[in-house]
Amino acid sequence: MAAVRVLVGLSLLLAGFPRDARALPAFARRFNLACGACHSAVPRLNAFGEVFHENGFKPPGTMKAPLPATWQEAITGTMAVWARGESFERSDFGTSPTPRTAFSVPEHASVYIAGPLTPSTSVFLE
C-alpha cells in the first residue's frame, strides 16, 4: 500500500512539470490535421510523421509535386513559420508616489521555420 502511495505521489509530482512539445503546430493547421496525425506521444513521431519528416515536411505522395512559382507563394503556401517569446512586466504601484510600469525586452525569443526549398531539399531552422 505504501508503494502505491509513493507511485501515485511521484506521478502527480512529475505531471506538474510538463516538457515543451517541440512540434510545429503550423503544419497541423496548414494541412488541417490534428497533432496526433504525426505524433503518437509528443515529441515521438508515428509512422505518418516519420514519412512526413523524411518527405521534406510535405505529405506522403507529394515529393514530386511542383513548388510555387514565386518566393511569396512558397513561404505562405509551403513553409511553416512559428514564433514564440517570453517577457515580463514590472510594476511599482503602491511603492512610489508616481506609479509607473516598465516593459522589458523579451527575455526569450524563438523562431522556427520549416518546409521544402526545392523538390528534393527541405529546411528546418530554429
Rosetta blueprint (number, residue, H / E / L):
1 M L
2 A H
3 A H
4 V H
5 R H
6 V H
7 L H
8 V H
9 G H
10 L H
11 S H
12 L H
13 L H
14 L H
15 A H
16 G L
17 F L
18 P L
19 R L
20 D L
21 A L
22 R L
23 A L
24 L L
25 P H
26 A H
27 F H
28 A H
29 R H
30 R H
31 F L
32 N L
33 L L
34 A L
35 C H
36 G H
37 A H
38 C L
39 H E
40 S E
41 A E
42 V L
43 P L
44 R E
45 L E
46 N L
47 A H
48 F H
49 G H
50 E H
51 V H
52 F H
53 H H
54 E H
55 N L
56 G L
57 F L
58 K L
59 P L
60 P L
61 G L
62 T L
63 M L
64 K L
65 A L
66 P L
67 L L
68 P L
69 A L
70 T L
71 W H
72 Q H
73 E H
74 A H
75 I H
76 T H
77 G H
78 T L
79 M L
80 A E
81 V E
82 W E
83 A E
84 R E
85 G E
86 E E
87 S L
88 F L
89 E E
90 R E
91 S E
92 D L
93 F L
94 G L
95 T L
96 S L
97 P L
98 T L
99 P L
100 R L
101 T E
102 A E
103 F E
104 S L
105 V L
106 P L
107 E L
108 H E
109 A E
110 S E
111 V E
112 Y E
113 I E
114 A E
115 G E
116 P E
117 L E
118 T E
119 P L
120 S L
121 T E
122 S E
123 V E
124 F E
125 L E
126 E L
